[in-house]
């Protein structure tokens, strides 16, 4: 589906110069002289390169729709992650770096969504929030104010997050995977 250069929005997937790009940021600019344009920051979903491109309103670009499919995470094999298709039970191996920082939050049996372009997996979406256990938390310093004073803690997957003072080692919490932030205590 072709869209005008000024209609590009963050999150759009575009086909540009033979690659598949995800739009990270856009800025609409209307200079005093000349026509308006959209400054677009994009990341290549195949090789990870980033670029900035200027699109005028007269420019058109192909917007791509990705297919999504549910998979289950099975295990890690070296630098490869093994997933199973929930419908066909076929196994698929993908490189760890396809997930980026979110890979630390993968748990055995976790349901994930793969985004596919022409049957080729190009990204993996984990659930927004996961449950994790705190293995190490700093002690609360007496006299610290209770308002918004968070302390560092380390989760069972090795990720550091900031938690409220009342959270202790051994507590199960809910964590936002992509922001790496404490959400609430687990039930």
Secondary structure, 3 states (H helix, E strand, C coil): CEEEHHHCCCCCEEEECCEEEEEEEEEEECCCCCCCEEEEEEEECCCCCEEEEEEECCCEEEECCCEEEEEEEEEEECCEEEEEECCCCCEEEEEHHHCHHHHHHCCCCCEEEEEEECCEEEEEECCCEEEEEEEEECCCCCCCCCCCCEEEEEECCCCEEEEECCCCCCCEEEEECCCCEEEEECC
